[in-house]
Amino acid sequence: MSDARLRNIALIAHVDHGKTTLVDAMLRAAGVFAAHEKRVDRIMDSDDQERERGITILAKAASVEWQGTKINLVDTPGHADFGGEVERALTMVDGVLLLVDAAEGPMPQTRYVLSKALARGLPAVVVINKVDRPEARIDVVADDVYQLFFDLDAEDHHIEFPIISTIAREGRSMGGTGIPDPDADLGALFQAIIETIPGPTGDANAPLQALVTNLDVSEYLGRLAIGRVVEGTLRAGDQVALCHSNEEEPPLLRRLTNLLGFENLDRVEVAERVAGDLFVVAGFPEVEIGDTLADATDPKPLPRLEVDEPVLRMTFGVSTSPLSGREGRFVTSRQIRERLDREVLGNVSIRVGSTATPEVIEVAGRGELQLAVLIESMRREGFELQVSRPEVIIREVDGAPHEPVERAVVDVPDEHVGTVTQAVAPRKGKVIDLRPGDTGRTIVTVTAPARGLIGFRSLLMTATRGTALVHQHHEGWMPWVGDLPHRQGGAMVADRIGASTGFALDNLQKRGELFIGPGVDVYEGMIIGEASRPEDMQVNATKAKQMTNIRTHSTDEAIKLKTARLMTLELAIEWIAGDELVEVTPGAIRVRKRHLAESERKRHKQR
């Protein structure tokens, strides 16, 4: 049985192709915002990091009504690092809206998210966005989308998709390829959704089965379970069974006290949710992602969510720096462990494990960006911790060690193509495609071991003066290729505690590149810069100029310090070596040696 008045649809696309902007336009077109209401761009990107980075990190839902049909919209991330969010979102919907930039065409994450949708058999409406760009190639991009469907071995009925051309920023659309009229609206897009995406199937009178795909927390209601009713009807006040992942445990029976549904951007209290609709329930503090809310008299769990395995891991530990405890509110291993355990409950693609030391916790994820976002979130919440350099997870295949392979698509100005090829060669990478564009830029596709591409993004950004665009995703596994090169220079390591002085830094900047300026607190074992030679250097960054009564022109020259390299979180975790750590506090990102005392480092090296 299909509900003709309901549609569940996910928006999928490559990064920055306009998913969240299109959701904004659809909400406006459906009259969600009052005429006098102040409009906020990218309203679905409510997290601070999402707004700062300009990306979607968490999948979110909203609903609109168009000519009597309710359309539930799920906005998904475009980065492969947040693939777990994409996979969860696809379990909640019956079709997808595939957005493609009219100039860039299908990109790596377009392929990734579309492959996930096709694997679930979901029909698509293809939206070619930003058709007003001067460099737009609308018809060529449409052909490229068809080719992408062929490359992914799509079924014949999946290839018969409608194409809608849009200018999401202005809320205009038209059927087919072209530029919408100045007075056009999003009616063509809404009509294509209603005609192409089927209504949800499911019997409202069958025994209840509802899959939990996401978790949230409310200050008043506690933990919230978000998901979709697959069969039956979920009613407020009914007793339901919570089926856990451990099938040996009996289902937990509890009365459903709070039931909410999505209405526009809000969650409103409802009496029931029928098969096919999305729900939010409270009152189950034990609920986890993948659990099933089932009929109390005949509980039958649904298949659990399966997501791609992590490929990178790093350690999170208690900060042992002499400066620890000055800024953070959460500094103990127990607090860090509890925070990571909470993260695992709501993030199916993160894994947390123990190490030989209770103060150090191993965290595995899908990529550098995902782990960096987690660390940044903890930092903003008031945590102090120290983290290691990411390492790849090794898998045994036929008795031999294999490591993950990444595909990187690099969009650079034509004059920097040589920079890309020179950068990937020592990292055991291969250029598999080179496609000149029409706008003075070239798209270079390379494959390389995942550990070889750690730090690749920042290297290219520096070499191309910030003009490179780099997109990576997991490609598979390959035999271990041996040692790979890392950074060029050694570390400038402070040999004592104190405040850095301009006099000392003026002398040190001749021997490498500095990470700090004058007046910064340093301690023994803290790294203050990168040396021009490969060996580590012990330096005194606190040395002050001796005050004498001798005055000469040479001794009184003004100190002129170069601008220090800003060590952001991503840059720091890429830069450090295996014997180094990144110290993260609410107010600072510092780089340090794992063993702070020089004598301790020498002993460890001898062992």
ZAVEX-30015 format. One record per residue (C-alpha): x, y, z; residue number from 1. Coordinates in pm, 1 decimal. Example, Ala and Ser with C-alpha at 12.3 -4.5 7.8 and 13.67 -1.06 7.14 Angstrom:
REC        u        v        w num
REC   1230.0   -450.0    780.0   1
REC   1367.0   -106.0    714.0   2
END
This chain:
REC        u        v        w num
REC      0.0      0.0      0.0   1
REC    144.1    342.5    -97.1   2
REC     61.1    678.6     61.5   3
REC     -6.4    912.3   -232.4   4
REC      0.9   1224.4    -14.1   5
REC    349.8   1170.3    130.5   6
REC    701.3   1176.1    -17.7   7
REC   1030.6   1109.9    161.0   8
REC   1332.2   1237.3    -32.4   9
REC   1703.0   1292.7     41.4  10
REC   1916.9   1561.0   -120.3  11
REC   2254.4   1416.8   -224.8  12
REC   2542.6   1584.9   -404.2  13
REC   2910.2   1666.2   -408.0  14
REC   3037.8   1928.6   -164.8  15
REC   2924.5   2286.2   -241.2  16
REC   2689.8   2200.0   -527.8  17
REC   2399.8   2370.9   -349.2  18
REC   2201.3   2111.2   -150.0  19
REC   2142.8   2325.2    156.7  20
REC   2074.4   2637.5    -50.6  21
REC   1811.2   2444.8   -247.7  22
REC   1644.2   2330.3     75.2  23
REC   1626.1   2696.4    179.8  24
REC   1458.7   2781.4   -151.7  25
REC   1209.8   2493.3   -121.2  26
REC   1115.7   2603.3    230.1  27
REC   1059.5   2959.2    107.6  28
REC    858.5   2843.2   -195.4  29
REC    631.6   2635.1     27.0  30
REC    559.4   2935.3    249.9  31
REC    747.4   2813.5    556.2  32
REC    883.9   3163.3    623.1  33
REC    636.5   3439.0    696.1  34
REC    658.7   3746.0    475.2  35
REC    795.6   3956.7    762.4  36
REC   1032.7   3688.5    891.0  37
REC   1406.7   3744.2    863.4  38
REC   1556.9   3485.2    630.6  39
REC   1879.7   3306.0    721.9  40
REC   2093.7   3156.5    444.6  41
REC   2163.2   2780.3    475.7  42
REC   1919.4   2748.1    764.2  43
REC   1967.2   2368.9    775.2  44
REC   2339.5   2415.3    851.7  45
REC   2270.2   2509.2   1212.2  46
REC   2597.8   2386.2   1363.4  47
REC   2872.5   2649.5   1408.2  48
REC   3131.5   2436.7   1228.3  49
REC   2892.8   2376.8    937.9  50
REC   2855.2   2751.2    888.1  51
REC   3226.6   2823.0    928.5  52
REC   3343.6   2543.6    697.8  53
REC   3059.3   2591.5    449.2  54
REC   2972.6   2219.3    452.0  55
REC   2699.2   1995.7    587.6  56
REC   2823.1   1760.0    860.7  57
REC   2500.9   1615.3   1003.7  58
REC   2197.6   1489.2    810.7  59
REC   1884.6   1687.4    904.7  60
REC   1515.8   1669.5    818.6  61
REC   1241.8   1922.2    745.9  62
REC    906.9   1902.7    573.2  63
REC    707.6   2114.0    329.4  64
REC    361.0   2084.2    179.7  65
REC    302.1   2134.1   -192.8  66
REC    -49.5   2115.8   -339.3  67
REC   -173.6   1876.1    -71.7  68
REC    133.4   1648.5    -67.8  69
REC    365.3   1648.6    231.9  70
REC    733.2   1621.7    131.8  71
REC    987.3   1523.4    397.3  72
REC   1329.6   1659.7    298.6  73
REC   1650.9   1509.9    436.6  74
REC   1964.4   1722.3    378.9  75
REC   2279.4   1505.4    372.4  76
REC   2654.2   1576.8    386.9  77
REC   2860.1   1572.0     67.4  78
REC   3195.5   1470.6    217.0  79
REC   3283.4   1099.8    207.8  80
REC   3417.1   1139.5    563.5  81
REC   3054.6   1174.9    675.0  82
REC   2931.5    881.8    466.3  83
REC   2771.8    729.2    774.7  84
REC   2529.9   1022.5    783.1  85
REC   2445.5    970.0    413.2  86
REC   2378.1    599.5    461.4  87
REC   2151.1    664.7    759.4  88
REC   1959.7    930.7    568.3  89
REC   1897.9    694.6    275.9  90
REC   1723.2    444.7    504.5  91
REC   1459.1    710.5    577.0  92
REC   1360.5    796.1    218.0  93
REC   1203.7    652.7    -99.1  94
REC   1400.0    855.8   -353.0  95
REC   1677.4   1111.3   -398.2  96
REC   1729.0   1454.7   -543.8  97
REC   2073.7   1440.7   -708.9  98
REC   2226.6   1787.7   -741.5  99
REC   2504.2   1855.7   -991.8 100
REC   2680.7   2186.8  -1049.1 101
REC   2620.2   2312.9  -1406.2 102
REC   2988.0   2404.3  -1445.8 103
REC   3171.3   2136.1  -1249.3 104
REC   2951.2   1841.6  -1345.1 105
REC   2960.8   1507.9  -1157.9 106
REC   3246.9   1500.7   -905.4 107
REC   3393.2   1228.3   -677.2 108
REC   3130.9   1258.2   -405.2 109
REC   2855.2   1270.0   -669.6 110
REC   2964.9    920.2   -767.4 111
REC   2994.1    809.9   -403.3 112
REC   2650.3    925.5   -284.4 113
REC   2476.3    812.0   -605.1 114
REC   2629.1    464.8   -573.0 115
REC   2482.9    440.9   -220.5 116
REC   2138.3    547.2   -347.7 117
REC   2143.8    302.5   -640.4 118
REC   2252.2     21.3   -406.5 119
REC   1925.7     80.1   -217.8 120
REC   1724.6     92.7   -544.3 121
REC   1612.5    454.0   -494.5 122
REC   1479.6    649.6   -796.4 123
REC   1632.9    991.9   -865.0 124
REC   1536.0   1336.7   -983.3 125
REC   1846.9   1502.8  -1131.7 126
REC   1883.4   1873.8  -1061.8 127
REC   2142.7   2071.3  -1259.0 128
REC   2204.2   2369.5  -1032.8 129
REC   2373.8   2707.5  -1082.9 130
REC   2277.5   2715.8  -1452.2 131
REC   2330.6   3094.5  -1451.1 132
REC   2707.1   3061.0  -1401.0 133
REC   2902.8   3211.3  -1695.5 134
REC   3101.9   2887.5  -1729.0 135
REC   2793.6   2660.6  -1710.9 136
REC   2795.0   2358.3  -1948.9 137
REC   2435.5   2245.1  -1899.2 138
REC   2395.2   1997.6  -2187.2 139
REC   2745.8   1854.0  -2143.4 140
REC   2685.7   1804.8  -1770.8 141
REC   2352.9   1632.8  -1844.4 142
REC   2538.9   1386.9  -2071.9 143
REC   2801.1   1336.0  -1798.6 144
REC   2525.7   1248.6  -1548.8 145
REC   2384.3    986.5  -1786.2 146
REC   2734.6    844.6  -1829.0 147
REC   2775.9    830.2  -1449.4 148
REC   2457.1    623.3  -1418.6 149
REC   2589.2    387.0  -1689.1 150
REC   2927.8    360.6  -1514.1 151
REC   2752.5    262.5  -1190.0 152
REC   2556.4    -13.8  -1370.5 153
REC   2220.9    147.6  -1295.6 154
REC   1905.4    -42.7  -1391.6 155
REC   1715.4     78.0  -1697.2 156
REC   1430.1    224.4  -1492.1 157
REC   1680.4    425.6  -1282.1 158
REC   1825.7    587.2  -1595.1 159
REC   1485.0    722.2  -1697.4 160
REC   1512.6   1017.7  -1461.1 161
REC   1374.8   1369.6  -1513.7 162
REC   1621.5   1659.0  -1539.3 163
REC   1538.5   1991.5  -1375.8 164
REC   1751.7   2304.9  -1426.6 165
REC   1761.2   2538.7  -1126.6 166
REC   1907.2   2854.9   -984.7 167
REC   1861.2   2754.8   -621.6 168
REC   1983.7   3085.3   -484.4 169
REC   1694.0   3264.8   -660.5 170
REC   1436.9   2983.6   -623.9 171
REC   1385.6   2930.9  -1000.2 172
REC   1347.5   2603.3  -1192.3 173
REC   1240.3   2458.2  -1527.5 174
REC   1198.9   2110.9  -1674.8 175
REC   1482.6   1992.7  -1901.4 176
REC   1807.2   2178.1  -1966.4 177
REC   1821.5   2556.7  -1995.6 178
REC   1795.4   2874.2  -1790.5 179
REC   1462.8   2929.0  -1607.0 180
REC   1256.3   3237.6  -1689.9 181
REC   1296.9   3537.6  -1457.5 182
REC    945.1   3483.3  -1318.0 183
REC    980.5   3103.5  -1276.5 184
REC    945.5   2934.2   -936.2 185
REC   1020.9   2586.0   -803.7 186
REC    692.0   2439.5   -927.8 187
REC    868.8   2229.3  -1193.6 188
REC   1092.9   2075.9   -927.4 189
REC    809.2   1996.0   -687.4 190
REC    604.9   1844.0   -970.9 191
REC    896.2   1621.4  -1075.3 192
REC    936.0   1499.5   -715.5 193
REC    567.7   1410.0   -684.0 194
REC    559.4   1234.0  -1023.0 195
REC    892.9   1047.4   -994.7 196
REC    938.3    957.3   -627.0 197
REC    686.3    695.5   -509.2 198
REC    489.6    733.9   -191.0 199
REC    611.8    517.9     98.4 200
REC    488.1    160.9    111.3 201
REC    385.9    -14.5    429.0 202
REC     70.7   -138.0    597.2 203
REC    -54.8     93.5    870.5 204
REC   -249.9   -200.6   1020.4 205
REC     47.2   -441.9   1035.8 206
REC    245.7   -506.9   1356.9 207
REC    467.5   -208.2   1437.2 208
REC    825.3   -191.2   1303.3 209
REC   1007.7    143.7   1320.5 210
REC   1382.9    183.9   1255.7 211
REC   1590.6    431.2   1460.6 212
REC   1838.6    605.9   1228.1 213
REC   1953.0    903.0   1434.2 214
REC   1973.2   1032.3   1791.6 215
REC   1935.2   1375.9   1943.2 216
REC   1900.6   1520.0   2291.4 217
REC   1646.4   1760.1   2438.6 218
REC   1696.4   1965.4   2752.8 219
REC   1345.0   1872.5   2864.0 220
REC   1280.8   1528.8   2711.5 221
REC   1627.5   1370.1   2732.7 222
REC   1749.5   1139.6   2456.0 223
REC   1541.7   1146.3   2137.6 224
REC   1522.4    865.0   1881.7 225
REC   1466.2    973.8   1520.0 226
REC   1371.0    736.0   1240.3 227
REC   1104.9    601.5   1007.5 228
REC    798.4    386.5   1062.1 229
REC    840.0     90.1    825.1 230
REC    521.9   -104.2    911.5 231
REC    224.3    -42.9   1138.3 232
REC    137.0    269.0   1336.1 233
REC    332.1    435.8   1616.0 234
REC     86.4    585.5   1869.3 235
REC    150.9    804.5   2169.0 236
REC     52.0    622.3   2489.7 237
REC     95.3    271.7   2344.2 238
REC    336.5     20.7   2491.9 239
REC    618.7    -59.2   2247.2 240
REC    918.1   -294.4   2249.6 241
REC   1274.9   -168.9   2197.0 242
REC   1482.1   -437.9   2018.9 243
REC   1857.3   -393.9   2082.2 244
REC   2154.0   -509.7   1875.0 245
REC   2215.7   -792.9   2119.9 246
REC   1953.7  -1047.5   2015.6 247
REC   2009.8  -1248.2   2334.5 248
REC   1867.3   -963.1   2543.0 249
REC   1488.2   -957.8   2569.0 250
REC   1320.6   -649.6   2415.8 251
REC   1266.4   -359.9   2654.8 252
REC    894.3   -283.3   2703.1 253
REC    796.8     76.2   2773.2 254
REC    501.9    310.4   2722.6 255
REC    551.3    575.9   2455.2 256
REC    494.2    907.6   2632.2 257
REC    621.8   1164.4   2380.1 258
REC    578.1   1131.6   2002.9 259
REC    676.6   1409.4   1763.7 260
REC    673.5   1461.7   1387.3 261
REC    844.6   1701.9   1145.9 262
REC    645.9   2005.0   1036.2 263
REC    839.7   2261.9    834.2 264
REC   1154.7   2324.7   1042.3 265
REC    991.8   2232.9   1372.6 266
REC    918.7   1914.6   1565.8 267
REC    558.9   1912.0   1681.5 268
REC    374.5   1673.6   1912.3 269
REC    150.7   1428.9   1724.7 270
REC    -89.8   1149.7   1821.8 271
REC     44.0    893.0   1573.8 272
REC    285.8    826.2   1288.2 273
REC    180.4    574.5   1022.4 274
REC    393.2    350.7    798.8 275
REC    623.1    559.2    580.5 276
REC    637.6    869.7    798.4 277
REC    931.7   1002.5    999.7 278
REC    913.6   1018.2   1378.7 279
REC   1086.4   1153.3   1689.3 280
REC   1023.1    973.5   2020.4 281
REC   1137.9   1037.3   2377.5 282
REC   1140.9    815.4   2681.8 283
REC   1401.7    556.8   2576.9 284
REC   1738.0    656.8   2732.1 285
REC   1880.1    315.2   2628.7 286
REC   1803.9    354.6   2255.3 287
REC   2087.7    330.8   2000.9 288
REC   2111.0    386.3   1625.5 289
REC   1992.0     77.1   1440.0 290
REC   1745.7    -31.3   1712.0 291
REC   1386.7   -120.9   1622.7 292
REC   1070.3     -0.5   1795.2 293
REC    836.6   -297.5   1754.2 294
REC    495.1   -429.3   1849.8 295
REC    490.4   -517.0   2220.9 296
REC    308.1   -847.6   2164.4 297
REC    509.0   -961.2   1859.7 298
REC    846.9   -779.4   1852.8 299
REC   1035.7   -843.4   1526.8 300
REC   1356.7   -639.9   1478.0 301
REC   1447.2   -492.8   1139.7 302
REC   1794.6   -550.4    984.0 303
REC   2046.7   -319.4   1147.8 304
REC   2219.0    -36.2    964.5 305
REC   2546.6   -126.0    796.2 306
REC   2802.3    142.9    711.9 307
REC   3151.9    139.6    562.7 308
REC   3429.9     55.3    808.0 309
REC   3672.9    324.6    936.1 310
REC   4007.3    352.4    755.3 311
REC   4199.3    593.1    984.3 312
REC   4268.5    587.6   1357.4 313
REC   4434.9    817.3   1608.4 314
REC   4467.3    839.3   1985.6 315
REC   4296.1   1086.4   2219.7 316
REC   4462.9   1127.6   2559.1 317
REC   4477.1   1338.7   2871.3 318
REC   4698.0   1644.6   2823.5 319
REC   5029.4   1603.9   3009.2 320
REC   5153.0   1951.1   2914.0 321
REC   5280.6   2184.9   3189.8 322
REC   5014.6   2430.9   3067.1 323
REC   4724.8   2184.5   3102.5 324
REC   4426.4   2275.4   3316.1 325
REC   4450.0   2649.9   3258.9 326
REC   4166.6   2684.8   3005.8 327
REC   3957.2   2368.0   2988.5 328
REC   3671.2   2247.8   3207.6 329
REC   3703.5   1880.2   3113.3 330
REC   4057.2   1747.2   3153.0 331
REC   4035.0   1391.3   3289.9 332
REC   4039.3   1060.9   3101.6 333
REC   3697.4    972.7   3243.8 334
REC   3543.6   1290.6   3097.8 335
REC   3711.2   1234.8   2759.6 336
REC   3594.7    870.9   2751.7 337
REC   3234.8    967.1   2840.1 338
REC   3232.2   1229.9   2563.2 339
REC   3362.0    981.0   2305.5 340
REC   3108.4    719.6   2417.8 341
REC   2832.3    976.4   2360.6 342
REC   2972.1   1044.4   2014.2 343
REC   2959.8    674.1   1923.9 344
REC   2591.4    656.4   2019.0 345
REC   2502.4    914.9   1755.8 346
REC   2773.3    849.9   1496.7 347
REC   2773.4    501.0   1347.2 348
REC   3098.0    552.8   1151.8 349
REC   3313.2    630.0   1459.4 350
REC   3476.1    349.8   1661.4 351
REC   3629.2    389.0   2008.6 352
REC   3870.6    137.4   2160.5 353
REC   4105.0     99.1   2457.3 354
REC   4485.4    105.6   2455.4 355
REC   4751.7    -25.2   2692.9 356
REC   4728.1    304.4   2887.0 357
REC   4396.9    399.1   3054.6 358
REC   4460.2    769.7   2986.0 359
REC   4482.7    710.7   2609.6 360
REC   4182.1    612.8   2391.0 361
REC   4192.3    496.9   2029.6 362
REC   3940.1    658.3   1792.6 363
REC   3883.8    535.0   1435.8 364
REC   3691.1    716.1   1161.9 365
REC   3640.1    757.4    788.9 366
REC   3890.4   1038.2    729.3 367
REC   4095.9   1329.2    858.2 368
REC   3810.3   1578.7    824.5 369
REC   3568.3   1368.7   1030.2 370
REC   3822.1   1326.1   1312.6 371
REC   3919.7   1694.8   1299.5 372
REC   3553.3   1799.3   1328.2 373
REC   3514.6   1576.6   1636.1 374
REC   3827.0   1722.8   1800.0 375
REC   3715.2   2078.5   1721.4 376
REC   3370.9   2009.0   1871.4 377
REC   3531.3   1880.3   2191.5 378
REC   3762.7   2181.8   2206.2 379
REC   3468.7   2421.4   2182.8 380
REC   3286.3   2230.6   2454.5 381
REC   3573.9   2297.1   2696.8 382
REC   3785.2   1981.0   2665.6 383
REC   4163.9   1971.9   2691.2 384
REC   4333.1   1673.9   2527.4 385
REC   4629.8   1564.0   2319.5 386
REC   4593.6   1370.4   1994.0 387
REC   4833.1   1173.0   1774.6 388
REC   4893.9   1171.7   1399.9 389
REC   4630.9    968.7   1208.7 390
REC   4738.1    618.5   1104.4 391
REC   4576.5    388.3    849.6 392
REC   4405.3     69.6    961.8 393
REC   4577.4   -238.3    818.2 394
REC   4373.9   -534.1    691.8 395
REC   4502.7   -886.8    636.2 396
REC   4415.5  -1023.0    287.5 397
REC   4539.4  -1373.5    198.4 398
REC   4793.7  -1351.6    478.0 399
REC   4948.7  -1024.2    352.4 400
REC   4900.8   -674.0    497.7 401
REC   4683.8   -441.5    287.8 402
REC   4625.6    -70.6    336.4 403
REC   4339.7    158.6    222.9 404
REC   4360.3    338.7   -111.1 405
REC   4218.7    687.7   -167.3 406
REC   4108.1    848.1   -492.1 407
REC   4181.7   1223.0   -494.6 408
REC   4035.5   1457.2   -754.0 409
REC   4233.2   1781.0   -768.5 410
REC   4095.0   2087.8   -946.5 411
REC   4385.8   2329.8  -1009.6 412
REC   4481.5   2614.6  -1242.3 413
REC   4657.2   2483.0  -1553.4 414
REC   4998.5   2616.4  -1446.0 415
REC   4993.3   2400.1  -1129.9 416
REC   4929.9   2059.7  -1292.9 417
REC   5300.9   1983.4  -1263.3 418
REC   5285.9   2064.0   -891.2 419
REC   5020.9   1794.2   -841.8 420
REC   5209.2   1525.6  -1034.5 421
REC   5534.3   1606.4   -851.8 422
REC   5357.5   1592.7   -514.4 423
REC   5196.5   1249.6   -567.1 424
REC   5501.0   1072.8   -713.9 425
REC   5697.2   1030.0   -386.1 426
REC   5370.8    934.4   -209.7 427
REC   5340.0    624.5   -431.5 428
REC   5046.3    782.2   -612.9 429
REC   4943.1    749.1   -979.4 430
REC   4772.4    996.8  -1208.5 431
REC   4483.0    802.3  -1364.6 432
REC   4302.0   1086.3  -1541.6 433
REC   4385.4   1437.7  -1654.2 434
REC   4099.6   1646.9  -1791.5 435
REC   4162.5   2006.1  -1909.0 436
REC   3866.4   2236.4  -1852.0 437
REC   3730.4   2538.7  -2037.1 438
REC   3810.8   2793.9  -1765.1 439
REC   4188.8   2772.1  -1735.0 440
REC   4170.2   2490.4  -1480.2 441
REC   4249.3   2118.8  -1505.2 442
REC   4102.2   1827.0  -1310.7 443
REC   4367.9   1572.6  -1213.4 444
REC   4253.4   1237.5  -1068.3 445
REC   4506.9   1035.7   -869.7 446
REC   4501.0    720.7   -659.2 447
REC   4743.2    672.3   -370.5 448
REC   4772.6    494.8    -35.5 449
REC   4556.2    678.8    220.6 450
REC   4857.4    747.4    445.9 451
REC   5038.5    901.6    148.6 452
REC   4760.6   1160.0    115.1 453
REC   4775.1   1267.6    481.7 454
REC   4897.3   1627.2    455.5 455
REC   4849.9   1628.3     75.5 456
REC   4570.7   1885.9     91.1 457
REC   4769.2   2143.4    292.6 458
REC   5079.0   2089.0     76.2 459
REC   4881.0   2167.2   -240.7 460
REC   4704.8   2465.0    -84.3 461
REC   5045.9   2614.5     -1.1 462
REC   5203.3   2531.7   -337.7 463
REC   4908.1   2672.5   -537.6 464
REC   4850.4   2974.3   -310.2 465
REC   4509.9   2847.8   -202.4 466
REC   4371.1   2795.0   -553.3 467
REC   4355.1   2410.7   -545.8 468
REC   4036.5   2218.1   -470.9 469
REC   4097.5   1865.8   -337.5 470
REC   3829.4   1596.1   -289.2 471
REC   3912.7   1248.6   -159.9 472
REC   3719.9    926.6   -100.6 473
REC   3793.1    563.4    -16.8 474
REC   3869.4    351.1   -323.7 475
REC   3954.0      6.7   -182.5 476
REC   4259.3   -180.3    -49.7 477
REC   4608.0   -248.7   -185.2 478
REC   4917.4   -437.7    -62.6 479
REC   5134.3   -244.2    185.3 480
REC   5376.6    -26.1    -15.6 481
REC   5641.4     34.4    252.1 482
REC   5769.2    358.0    400.6 483
REC   5650.8    691.2    261.4 484
REC   5811.2   1036.5    295.0 485
REC   5668.2   1284.8    543.3 486
REC   5771.3   1647.2    604.4 487
REC   6101.8   1795.4    488.5 488
REC   6236.4   1960.9    804.7 489
REC   6288.6   1856.3   1164.2 490
REC   6126.6   2015.3   1467.6 491
REC   6247.2   2319.8   1659.7 492
REC   6193.0   2201.0   2016.9 493
REC   6191.3   2441.9   2312.2 494
REC   6435.6   2340.8   2584.7 495
REC   6280.6   2529.2   2880.0 496
REC   5961.5   2683.0   3013.6 497
REC   5892.9   3054.5   2986.7 498
REC   5760.7   3320.5   2748.8 499
REC   5903.2   3355.3   2398.8 500
REC   6094.6   3675.6   2323.4 501
REC   6136.8   3865.8   2000.6 502
REC   6515.6   3863.4   2046.5 503
REC   6528.2   3481.3   2059.4 504
REC   6283.1   3433.0   1773.2 505
REC   6474.9   3680.5   1555.5 506
REC   6777.6   3451.1   1572.2 507
REC   6573.5   3129.9   1531.7 508
REC   6382.3   3239.8   1221.6 509
REC   6709.1   3221.5   1026.0 510
REC   6717.2   2845.5   1092.9 511
REC   6364.4   2754.7    989.7 512
REC   5997.4   2858.8    993.7 513
REC   5835.4   2960.9   1323.7 514
REC   5491.9   2860.6   1451.1 515
REC   5473.5   3120.9   1731.4 516
REC   5533.9   3490.0   1787.8 517
REC   5677.8   3676.8   2087.2 518
REC   5506.9   3666.6   2427.9 519
REC   5377.6   3308.7   2389.6 520
REC   5406.4   3063.1   2679.9 521
REC   5634.2   2771.8   2587.3 522
REC   5760.2   2466.6   2776.5 523
REC   6029.1   2203.4   2740.0 524
REC   5933.6   1965.4   2459.4 525
REC   5695.9   2210.7   2285.7 526
REC   5761.0   2250.0   1911.9 527
REC   5788.3   2615.7   1810.6 528
REC   5877.7   2576.6   1441.9 529
REC   6003.1   2361.2   1156.2 530
REC   6379.4   2351.5   1103.0 531
REC   6533.5   2393.4    759.5 532
REC   6728.7   2067.5    813.7 533
REC   6577.9   1721.3    867.6 534
REC   6721.2   1684.8   1221.4 535
REC   6538.6   1810.1   1532.0 536
REC   6688.5   2116.6   1704.5 537
REC   6688.6   2206.3   2074.7 538
REC   6635.8   2582.6   2098.7 539
REC   6592.3   2849.5   2363.7 540
REC   6290.4   3057.4   2264.0 541
REC   6290.7   3259.5   2588.9 542
REC   6636.0   3415.4   2561.7 543
REC   6630.6   3789.3   2633.5 544
REC   6868.1   4052.3   2505.1 545
REC   7140.7   4139.2   2755.6 546
REC   7114.3   4496.9   2880.6 547
REC   7456.3   4664.7   2850.3 548
REC   7574.1   5021.5   2822.6 549
REC   7728.8   4953.9   2481.9 550
REC   7545.8   5123.9   2200.0 551
REC   7638.3   5049.9   1838.3 552
REC   7444.6   5055.7   1515.6 553
REC   7471.1   4676.7   1466.6 554
REC   7351.3   4580.9   1816.0 555
REC   7056.3   4818.1   1808.7 556
REC   6900.7   4703.2   1481.9 557
REC   6522.8   4668.0   1508.9 558
REC   6387.4   4314.2   1529.1 559
REC   6185.5   4218.5   1221.1 560
REC   5997.4   3890.0   1264.5 561
REC   5835.8   3710.0    974.2 562
REC   5470.4   3614.9   1012.2 563
REC   5450.3   3283.1   1196.1 564
REC   5282.2   2986.8   1025.2 565
REC   4933.7   2948.7   1173.0 566
REC   4896.7   2588.8   1290.3 567
REC   4529.6   2507.3   1250.5 568
REC   4398.6   2179.5   1388.6 569
REC   4395.0   2004.2   1048.7 570
REC   4741.2   2133.3    958.2 571
REC   4882.9   2031.0   1296.3 572
REC   4760.5   1669.7   1289.4 573
REC   4891.0   1634.7    932.9 574
REC   5230.6   1789.2   1014.2 575
REC   5331.2   1595.3   1326.7 576
REC   5546.1   1282.5   1318.5 577
REC   5493.0    956.8   1506.7 578
REC   5680.4   1077.2   1816.0 579
REC   5479.5   1401.1   1837.3 580
REC   5133.8   1507.4   1954.6 581
REC   4892.7   1796.7   1909.5 582
REC   4782.0   1963.2   2232.8 583
REC   4426.4   2093.0   2198.4 584
REC   4270.4   2342.2   2443.2 585
REC   3973.7   2582.1   2413.5 586
REC   4215.6   2867.5   2345.4 587
REC   4517.0   2716.2   2169.3 588
REC   4650.7   2451.3   1930.3 589
REC   5008.5   2354.0   2021.7 590
REC   5247.1   2096.0   1878.0 591
REC   5473.3   1901.2   2116.5 592
REC   5697.8   1599.2   2151.0 593
REC   5540.3   1285.0   2298.7 594
REC   5823.4   1277.3   2559.3 595
REC   5885.1   1631.8   2680.3 596
REC   6229.4   1599.2   2843.1 597
REC   6525.1   1566.1   2604.9 598
REC   6685.1   1298.2   2825.1 599
REC   6361.4   1096.5   2811.7 600
REC   6348.1   1124.4   2432.6 601
REC   6706.8    999.9   2403.4 602
REC   6634.9    702.2   2629.7 603
REC   6323.5    614.7   2432.6 604
REC   6516.6    637.7   2102.0 605
REC   6789.6    405.3   2232.0 606
REC   6531.3    149.1   2342.9 607
END
